[in-house]
């Protein structure tokens, strides 16, 4: 049964992300109430079998609940089960919401907090979708609420302020934005063969800061 807008999740509930079945089954590690565009929803920290800890807002993802009589995990598409996957070097870093600490190595922490997410730079998705995902990340702002949402998404921590000061988050965010600008420049270059009408639609749908970043890129050319 797919989750509805009214369905609520609790700690220890088991779920599947319909758009990311390769993540396997996830267990809710923390759940908090929030709103998106005035509509009540939840922000969930979920530990997935094959993807570690992810922070998900139910306003954007319709999670599928897993019941006790369902299999514990589904096979990962395109992966040979006889060949183990390479470990995620940041798996421990993203597990803060379930009690494991962020690494002490400042360089690893900085890389974790300032890198553009892999799903926005994935070379195996289309150029148009890659551009769309990069532009979508400009929705995060250095304002108090948005900064915390961004930090939760980057770190996997349900409450990033339990680990970082606001000043540290602001510093990380500035570097993240610089990296995002570089990713946007590459995504725009890669999208040169995308249909112009689709590019215009992507630009119109971008957050205001994404549109401004696009305009700044075009001025440089």
TORZA-276653 format. One record per atom (N, C-alpha, C): residue number from 1; atom name; z, x, y. Coordinates in pm, whole numbers. Example, Ala and Ser with C-alpha at 12.3 -4.5 7.8 and 13.67 -1.06 7.14 Angstrom:
! TORZA-276653
[1 N [780 1319 -569]] [1 CA [780 1230 -450]] [1 C [780 1320 -330]] [2 N [708 1285 -225]] [2 CA [714 1367 -106]] [2 C [787 1290 3]] 
***
This chain:
! TORZA-276653
[1 N [0 86 -121]] [1 CA [0 0 0]] [1 C [0 88 124]] [2 N [-92 66 211]] [2 CA [-99 145 334]] [2 C [8 98 432]] [3 N [57 192 513]] [3 CA [157 156 612]] [3 C [95 71 721]] [4 N [169 -24 772]] [4 CA [124 -103 886]] [4 C [194 -54 1010]] [5 N [153 -107 1128]] [5 CA [214 -64 1253]] [5 C [363 -97 1255]] [6 N [404 -203 1177]] [6 CA [544 -245 1177]] [6 C [628 -171 1073]] [7 N [564 -109 976]] [7 CA [639 -46 869]] [7 C [716 75 921]] [8 N [838 90 873]] [8 CA [923 200 916]] [8 C [948 292 798]] [9 N [956 421 827]] [9 CA [984 520 724]] [9 C [1122 580 747]] [10 N [1183 621 638]] [10 CA [1317 680 643]] [10 C [1315 814 573]] [11 N [1419 893 597]] [11 CA [1433 1023 530]] [11 C [1427 1003 379]] [12 N [1352 1091 312]] [12 CA [1331 1093 167]] [12 C [1220 1001 120]] [13 N [1162 918 209]] [13 CA [1045 840 169]] [13 C [931 935 135]] [14 N [847 896 39]] [14 CA [734 978 -3]] [14 C [605 913 44]] [15 N [515 994 101]] [15 CA [394 941 163]] [15 C [276 1032 136]] [16 N [157 978 160]] [16 CA [32 1055 156]] [16 C [-39 1033 289]] [17 N [-97 1140 344]] [17 CA [-180 1130 464]] [17 C [-322 1097 418]] [18 N [-373 975 445]] [18 CA [-505 937 394]] [18 C [-618 1030 439]] [19 N [-603 1089 558]] [19 CA [-707 1178 607]] [19 C [-696 1320 555]] [20 N [-583 1352 491]] [20 CA [-559 1487 439]] [20 C [-506 1480 296]] [21 N [-580 1422 203]] [21 CA [-529 1410 66]] [21 C [-500 1545 2]] [22 N [-568 1649 52]] [22 CA [-544 1782 -5]] [22 C [-404 1834 24]] [23 N [-333 1771 118]] [23 CA [-195 1812 146]] [23 C [-100 1772 35]] [24 N [-141 1678 -51]] [24 CA [-53 1630 -155]] [24 C [47 1528 -102]] [25 N [151 1506 -180]] [25 CA [254 1409 -143]] [25 C [354 1474 -49]] [26 N [395 1399 53]] [26 CA [493 1449 149]] [26 C [623 1371 140]] [27 N [732 1439 171]] [27 CA [864 1376 176]] [27 C [914 1379 319]] [28 N [956 1266 371]] [28 CA [1003 1257 509]] [28 C [1134 1335 523]] [29 N [1134 1436 611]] [29 CA [1253 1518 634]] [29 C [1335 1468 752]] [30 N [1268 1410 850]] [30 CA [1339 1350 964]] [30 C [1252 1242 1024]] [31 N [1315 1145 1088]] [31 CA [1242 1033 1146]] [31 C [1311 991 1276]] [32 N [1231 978 1382]] [32 CA [1286 933 1509]] [32 C [1194 829 1570]] [33 N [1252 739 1647]] [33 CA [1175 633 1712]] [33 C [1118 683 1844]] [34 N [996 639 1876]] [34 CA [933 675 2002]] [34 C [835 564 2038]] [35 N [760 580 2145]] [35 CA [657 484 2182]] [35 C [530 558 2217]] [36 N [417 493 2197]] [36 CA [288 546 2235]] [36 C [212 435 2305]] [37 N [180 458 2433]] [37 CA [114 355 2514]] [37 C [192 224 2512]] [38 N [324 236 2514]] [38 CA [410 119 2518]] [38 C [435 53 2384]] [39 N [375 105 2277]] [39 CA [390 46 2144]] [39 C [491 127 2064]] [40 N [593 63 2006]] [40 CA [692 137 1926]] [40 C [627 203 1805]] [41 N [668 323 1774]] [41 CA [620 394 1657]] [41 C [727 495 1616]] [42 N [693 583 1523]] [42 CA [788 684 1478]] [42 C [725 822 1484]] [43 N [809 921 1511]] [43 CA [770 1061 1496]] [43 C [839 1113 1371]] [44 N [760 1157 1274]] [44 CA [813 1198 1144]] [44 C [787 1346 1119]] [45 N [888 1415 1068]] [45 CA [869 1550 1014]] [45 C [857 1532 863]] [46 N [742 1570 808]] [46 CA [712 1545 667]] [46 C [679 1677 598]] [47 N [745 1703 486]] [47 CA [715 1823 408]] [47 C [617 1785 297]] [48 N [495 1839 307]] [48 CA [391 1812 208]] [48 C [390 1920 100]] [49 N [354 1878 -22]] [49 CA [355 1970 -135]] [49 C [273 2095 -109]] [50 N [156 2077 -44]] [50 CA [62 2189 -31]] [50 C [35 2231 112]] [51 N [106 2174 207]] [51 CA [78 2207 348]] [51 C [203 2238 427]] [52 N [319 2235 363]] [52 CA [441 2263 436]] [52 C [481 2148 527]] [53 N [556 2182 630]] [53 CA [610 2079 719]] [53 C [511 2043 829]] [54 N [489 1916 849]] [54 CA [400 1865 953]] [54 C [474 1759 1033]] [55 N [448 1756 1164]] [55 CA [503 1650 1248]] [55 C [393 1549 1277]] [56 N [419 1423 1245]] [56 CA [317 1318 1253]] [56 C [373 1199 1330]] [57 N [293 1146 1421]] [57 CA [329 1024 1492]] [57 C [254 907 1430]] [58 N [326 803 1391]] [58 CA [263 693 1318]] [58 C [168 611 1404]] [59 N [168 634 1535]] [59 CA [70 567 1621]] [59 C [-71 616 1593]] [60 N [-83 738 1540]] [60 CA [-215 798 1521]] [60 C [-256 805 1375]] [61 N [-161 793 1283]] [61 CA [-191 807 1140]] [61 C [-129 691 1064]] [62 N [-209 623 984]] [62 CA [-157 517 897]] [62 C [-124 580 762]] [63 N [2 614 745]] [63 CA [45 681 623]] [63 C [47 584 505]] [64 N [23 636 387]] [64 CA [28 557 264]] [64 C [158 589 191]] [65 N [237 489 169]] [65 CA [365 510 101]] [65 C [341 534 -48]] [66 N [417 625 -106]] [66 CA [410 654 -249]] [66 C [534 596 -316]] [67 N [511 518 -420]] [67 CA [622 454 -489]] [67 C [659 533 -615]] [68 N [774 500 -670]] [68 CA [831 580 -780]] [68 C [741 584 -902]] [69 N [661 480 -924]] [69 CA [578 477 -1044]] [69 C [442 541 -1023]] [70 N [419 600 -904]] [70 CA [293 669 -878]] [70 C [307 815 -913]] [71 N [195 884 -943]] [71 CA [203 1027 -976]] [71 C [258 1106 -860]] [72 N [323 1217 -892]] [72 CA [389 1298 -789]] [72 C [291 1361 -694]] [73 N [172 1393 -740]] [73 CA [74 1459 -653]] [73 C [-65 1431 -706]] [74 N [-162 1438 -617]] [74 CA [-300 1420 -655]] [74 C [-369 1556 -651]] [75 N [-471 1577 -736]] [75 CA [-537 1707 -738]] [75 C [-604 1737 -606]] [76 N [-604 1860 -569]] [76 CA [-666 1903 -444]] [76 C [-816 1920 -464]] [77 N [-892 1852 -380]] [77 CA [-1037 1855 -393]] [77 C [-1090 1994 -365]] [78 N [-1179 2042 -454]] [78 CA [-1247 2169 -430]] [78 C [-1165 2292 -460]] [79 N [-1050 2278 -525]] [79 CA [-966 2394 -555]] [79 C [-952 2408 -705]] [80 N [-973 2526 -757]] [80 CA [-957 2555 -898]] [80 C [-808 2564 -929]] [81 N [-752 2473 -1012]] [81 CA [-608 2477 -1038]] [81 C [-563 2602 -1108]] [82 N [-657 2674 -1170]] [82 CA [-619 2798 -1239]] [82 C [-600 2914 -1143]] [83 N [-644 2895 -1017]] [83 CA [-633 3003 -919]] [83 C [-533 2962 -813]] [84 N [-420 3030 -804]] [84 CA [-320 2992 -704]] [84 C [-370 3017 -564]] [85 N [-328 2931 -471]] [85 CA [-367 2947 -332]] [85 C [-287 3058 -267]] [86 N [-346 3119 -165]] [86 CA [-272 3221 -90]] [86 C [-156 3156 -17]] [87 N [-41 3222 -10]] [87 CA [74 3163 58]] [87 C [50 3150 207]] [88 N [106 3047 267]] [88 CA [99 3027 411]] [88 C [201 3118 477]] [89 N [160 3218 558]] [89 CA [256 3310 616]] [89 C [353 3244 712]] [90 N [321 3122 760]] [90 CA [409 3055 853]] [90 C [481 2936 789]] [91 N [477 2926 656]] [91 CA [540 2811 591]] [91 C [687 2803 624]] [92 N [756 2917 620]] [92 CA [899 2915 650]] [92 C [923 2880 796]] [93 N [834 2926 882]] [93 CA [852 2899 1024]] [93 C [841 2751 1055]] [94 N [757 2682 978]] [94 CA [735 2540 1006]] [94 C [837 2451 936]] [95 N [934 2511 870]] [95 CA [1026 2431 791]] [95 C [1159 2410 859]] [96 N [1167 2432 989]] [96 CA [1294 2422 1057]] [96 C [1360 2287 1047]] [97 N [1283 2180 1042]] [97 CA [1345 2048 1039]] [97 C [1420 2023 911]] [98 N [1394 2100 805]] [98 CA [1465 2078 680]] [98 C [1570 2185 656]] [99 N [1602 2262 759]] [99 CA [1714 2353 748]] [99 C [1678 2499 739]] [100 N [1554 2536 711]] [100 CA [1516 2677 703]] [100 C [1485 2728 843]] [101 N [1526 2850 876]] [101 CA [1513 2897 1013]] [101 C [1373 2944 1048]] [102 N [1343 2938 1177]] [102 CA [1224 3004 1229]] [102 C [1246 3155 1210]] [103 N [1141 3233 1175]] [103 CA [1160 3377 1154]] [103 C [1218 3446 1277]] [104 N [1288 3556 1252]] [104 CA [1348 3631 1361]] [104 C [1246 3721 1431]] [105 N [1137 3753 1364]] [105 CA [1037 3842 1421]] [105 C [973 3776 1543]] [106 N [996 3827 1663]] [106 CA [942 3764 1784]] [106 C [790 3753 1783]] [107 N [723 3851 1722]] [107 CA [576 3846 1719]] [107 C [527 3730 1632]] [108 N [594 3708 1519]] [108 CA [554 3596 1432]] [108 C [581 3463 1500]] [109 N [692 3454 1570]] [109 CA [726 3331 1641]] [109 C [623 3303 1750]] [110 N [590 3406 1827]] [110 CA [493 3388 1936]] [110 C [357 3346 1881]] [111 N [315 3408 1772]] [111 CA [186 3371 1713]] [111 C [187 3227 1665]] [112 N [297 3188 1602]] [112 CA [310 3050 1555]] [112 C [300 2950 1669]] [113 N [368 2981 1779]] [113 CA [380 2885 1889]] [113 C [260 2885 1983]] [114 N [178 2987 1980]] [114 CA [69 2996 2077]] [114 C [-70 2986 2015]] [115 N [-79 2983 1883]] [115 CA [-210 2976 1818]] [115 C [-266 2835 1825]] [116 N [-397 2826 1838]] [116 CA [-465 2696 1831]] [116 C [-464 2653 1684]] [117 N [-425 2530 1653]] [117 CA [-415 2485 1513]] [117 C [-545 2507 1436]] [118 N [-529 2540 1308]] [118 CA [-645 2570 1224]] [118 C [-744 2454 1217]] [119 N [-695 2330 1218]] [119 CA [-788 2218 1203]] [119 C [-876 2197 1325]] [120 N [-847 2269 1435]] [120 CA [-932 2262 1553]] [120 C [-1033 2376 1559]] [121 N [-1019 2473 1470]] [121 CA [-1110 2587 1469]] [121 C [-1176 2604 1333]] [122 N [-1160 2507 1246]] [122 CA [-1212 2513 1109]] [122 C [-1364 2524 1111]] [123 N [-1421 2635 1059]] [123 CA [-1567 2650 1062]] [123 C [-1640 2556 967]] [124 N [-1566 2487 881]] [124 CA [-1630 2400 784]] [124 C [-1645 2256 832]] [125 N [-1594 2226 951]] [125 CA [-1621 2094 1008]] [125 C [-1737 2106 1105]] [126 N [-1796 1994 1140]] [126 CA [-1915 1998 1226]] [126 C [-1881 2050 1365]] [127 N [-1983 2102 1433]] [127 CA [-1963 2155 1568]] [127 C [-1911 2046 1662]] [128 N [-1963 1925 1646]] [128 CA [-1919 1815 1733]] [128 C [-1772 1782 1709]] [129 N [-1731 1776 1583]] [129 CA [-1591 1744 1554]] [129 C [-1498 1857 1596]] [130 N [-1545 1979 1584]] [130 CA [-1462 2093 1628]] [130 C [-1440 2085 1779]] [131 N [-1544 2055 1854]] [131 CA [-1531 2041 1999]] [131 C [-1437 1925 2032]] [132 N [-1452 1816 1959]] [132 CA [-1367 1698 1983]] [132 C [-1220 1731 1959]] [133 N [-1191 1805 1852]] [133 CA [-1052 1839 1820]] [133 C [-994 1935 1923]] [134 N [-1072 2034 1966]] [134 CA [-1023 2128 2067]] [134 C [-992 2054 2197]] [135 N [-1083 1970 2240]] [135 CA [-1060 1894 2364]] [135 C [-938 1803 2351]] [136 N [-917 1748 2232]] [136 CA [-803 1659 2212]] [136 C [-669 1727 2236]] [137 N [-664 1859 2215]] [137 CA [-538 1932 2234]] [137 C [-499 1945 2381]] [138 N [-592 1915 2470]] [138 CA [-559 1918 2613]] [138 C [-475 1796 2654]] [139 N [-447 1708 2559]] [139 CA [-359 1594 2591]] [139 C [-216 1641 2616]] [140 N [-180 1756 2562]] [140 CA [-45 1808 2582]] [140 C [-32 1866 2722]] [141 N [79 1835 2787]] [141 CA [104 1876 2925]] [141 C [235 1955 2933]] [142 N [252 2034 3038]] [142 CA [379 2106 3055]] [142 C [489 2019 3113]] [143 N [475 1887 3103]] [143 CA [580 1795 3148]] [143 C [685 1784 3038]] [144 N [808 1744 3072]] [144 CA [918 1749 2974]] [144 C [887 1683 2840]] [145 N [845 1556 2841]] [145 CA [822 1487 2715]] [145 C [706 1543 2637]] [146 N [594 1568 2704]] [146 CA [475 1619 2637]] [146 C [497 1760 2585]] [147 N [573 1840 2659]] [147 CA [602 1977 2614]] [147 C [677 1975 2482]] [148 N [773 1883 2467]] [148 CA [850 1873 2344]] [148 C [760 1825 2230]] [149 N [672 1728 2258]] [149 CA [578 1681 2155]] [149 C [491 1796 2107]] [150 N [442 1876 2202]] [150 CA [358 1990 2166]] [150 C [436 2090 2081]] [151 N [556 2124 2124]] [151 CA [637 2222 2052]] [151 C [671 2174 1912]] [152 N [696 2044 1896]] [152 CA [724 1989 1763]] [152 C [602 2002 1673]] [153 N [483 1975 1729]] [153 CA [360 1987 1651]] [153 C [333 2131 1612]] [154 N [362 2225 1702]] [154 CA [337 2366 1674]] [154 C [435 2423 1571]] [155 N [562 2388 1585]] [155 CA [667 2454 1506]] [155 C [707 2378 1382]] [156 N [684 2245 1381]] [156 CA [734 2164 1272]] [156 C [879 2124 1289]] [157 N [941 2165 1399]] [157 CA [1080 2129 1425]] [157 C [1088 1988 1483]] [158 N [1176 1907 1429]] [158 CA [1193 1772 1482]] [158 C [1243 1776 1626]] [159 N [1329 1873 1657]] [159 CA [1380 1890 1793]] [159 C [1368 2038 1829]] [160 N [1257 2080 1891]] [160 CA [1236 2221 1922]] [160 C [1344 2281 2011]] [161 N [1413 2198 2089]] [161 CA [1516 2251 2179]] [161 C [1640 2299 2104]] [162 N [1647 2272 1974]] [162 CA [1757 2329 1895]] [162 C [1731 2476 1863]] [163 N [1608 2520 1884]] [163 CA [1572 2660 1853]] [163 C [1526 2737 1976]] [164 N [1458 2668 2068]] [164 CA [1402 2735 2185]] [164 C [1459 2675 2313]] [165 N [1466 2758 2416]] [165 CA [1500 2706 2549]] [165 C [1374 2645 2610]] [166 N [1394 2560 2709]] [166 CA [1277 2502 2777]] [166 C [1192 2611 2842]] [167 N [1258 2713 2895]] [167 CA [1183 2824 2957]] [167 C [1093 2892 2853]] [168 N [1145 2914 2733]] [168 CA [1063 2976 2627]] [168 C [944 2887 2592]] [169 N [969 2758 2582]] [169 CA [859 2666 2548]] [169 C [753 2666 2657]] [170 N [796 2669 2781]] [170 CA [699 2672 2891]] [170 C [615 2799 2887]] [171 N [679 2911 2853]] [171 CA [605 3038 2843]] [171 C [506 3033 2727]] [172 N [552 2983 2612]] [172 CA [463 2970 2497]] [172 C [345 2878 2530]] [173 N [374 2770 2600]] [173 CA [269 2672 2631]] [173 C [162 2733 2720]] [174 N [202 2814 2817]] [174 CA [103 2878 2904]] [174 C [9 2966 2822]] [175 N [65 3041 2728]] [175 CA [-21 3126 2644]] [175 C [-107 3042 2551]] [176 N [-49 2934 2498]] [176 CA [-127 2842 2415]] [176 C [-247 2788 2492]] [177 N [-227 2749 2617]] [177 CA [-337 2696 2697]] [177 C [-446 2802 2718]] [178 N [-405 2927 2738]] [178 CA [-506 3033 2752]] [178 C [-587 3046 2622]] [179 N [-518 3042 2509]] [179 CA [-588 3049 2381]] [179 C [-676 2926 2359]] [180 N [-629 2812 2406]] [180 CA [-708 2689 2393]] [180 C [-834 2697 2478]] [181 N [-825 2755 2596]] [181 CA [-943 2773 2681]] [181 C [-1047 2860 2611]] [182 N [-999 2965 2542]] [182 CA [-1092 3052 2468]] [182 C [-1156 2975 2352]] [183 N [-1075 2895 2282]] [183 CA [-1129 2815 2172]] [183 C [-1231 2714 2222]] [184 N [-1206 2659 2341]] [184 CA [-1301 2563 2398]] [184 C [-1433 2631 2432]] [185 N [-1425 2750 2489]] [185 CA [-1548 2823 2523]] [185 C [-1632 2847 2398]] [186 N [-1566 2884 2288]] [186 CA [-1639 2906 2163]] [186 C [-1695 2776 2108]] [187 N [-1614 2669 2114]] [187 CA [-1660 2541 2061]] [187 C [-1780 2488 2139]] [188 N [-1778 2508 2270]] [188 CA [-1891 2465 2354]] [188 C [-2016 2546 2317]] [189 N [-2000 2677 2301]] [189 CA [-2113 2759 2262]] [189 C [-2169 2720 2127]] [190 N [-2080 2689 2032]] [190 CA [-2124 2650 1898]] [190 C [-2193 2514 1897]] [191 N [-2164 2433 1998]] [191 CA [-2217 2296 2001]] [191 C [-2352 2286 2070]] [192 N [-2419 2397 2090]] [192 CA [-2545 2396 2165]] [192 C [-2653 2311 2098]] [193 N [-2641 2292 1965]] [193 CA [-2744 2214 1895]] [193 C [-2702 2069 1872]] [194 N [-2585 2032 1922]] [194 CA [-2539 1893 1909]] [194 C [-2619 1805 2004]] [195 N [-2649 1684 1960]] [195 CA [-2725 1590 2042]] [195 C [-2658 1571 2179]] [196 N [-2733 1584 2289]] [196 CA [-2673 1572 2423]] [196 C [-2599 1441 2445]] [197 N [-2649 1331 2389]] [197 CA [-2580 1203 2406]] [197 C [-2442 1206 2342]] [198 N [-2432 1272 2226]] [198 CA [-2302 1282 2159]] [198 C [-2209 1372 2239]] [199 N [-2263 1479 2296]] [199 CA [-2181 1568 2379]] [199 C [-2125 1494 2500]] [200 N [-2207 1410 2561]] [200 CA [-2158 1333 2677]] [200 C [-2046 1237 2635]] [201 N [-2061 1177 2517]] [201 CA [-1958 1085 2467]] [201 C [-1828 1161 2440]] [202 N [-1839 1281 2383]] [202 CA [-1720 1362 2355]] [202 C [-1651 1400 2486]] [203 N [-1730 1439 2585]] [203 CA [-1672 1478 2715]] [203 C [-1603 1360 2782]] [204 N [-1664 1242 2776]] [204 CA [-1604 1124 2839]] [204 C [-1472 1086 2773]] [205 N [-1462 1109 2642]] [205 CA [-1341 1071 2568]] [205 C [-1230 1175 2578]] [206 N [-1260 1291 2635]] [206 CA [-1160 1399 2642]] [206 C [-1048 1364 2740]] [207 N [-928 1417 2717]] [207 CA [-819 1400 2814]] [207 C [-858 1460 2948]] [208 N [-796 1418 3057]] [208 CA [-833 1470 3190]] [208 C [-833 1623 3198]] [209 N [-732 1688 3141]] [209 CA [-730 1835 3145]] [209 C [-845 1894 3065]] [210 N [-885 1828 2958]] [210 CA [-1000 1875 2881]] [210 C [-1128 1864 2961]] [211 N [-1143 1755 3035]] [211 CA [-1261 1738 3120]] [211 C [-1265 1845 3229]] [212 N [-1148 1874 3287]] [212 CA [-1143 1978 3390]] [212 C [-1176 2115 3332]] [213 N [-1130 2142 3210]] [213 CA [-1160 2270 3147]] [213 C [-1310 2282 3119]] [214 N [-1373 2172 3078]] [214 CA [-1518 2173 3058]] [214 C [-1591 2202 3188]] [215 N [-1549 2137 3296]] [215 CA [-1612 2159 3426]] [215 C [-1597 2304 3470]] [216 N [-1479 2362 3446]] [216 CA [-1457 2502 3483]] [216 C [-1549 2594 3404]] [217 N [-1571 2562 3276]] [217 CA [-1662 2643 3194]] [217 C [-1803 2635 3248]] [218 N [-1848 2515 3283]] [218 CA [-1985 2498 3332]] [218 C [-2004 2570 3466]] [219 N [-1900 2575 3548]] [219 CA [-1912 2645 3677]] [219 C [-1931 2795 3657]] [220 N [-1878 2848 3548]] [220 CA [-1889 2992 3522]] [220 C [-2027 3030 3470]] [221 N [-2104 2931 3424]] [221 CA [-2233 2961 3362]] [221 C [-2345 2959 3465]] 
***
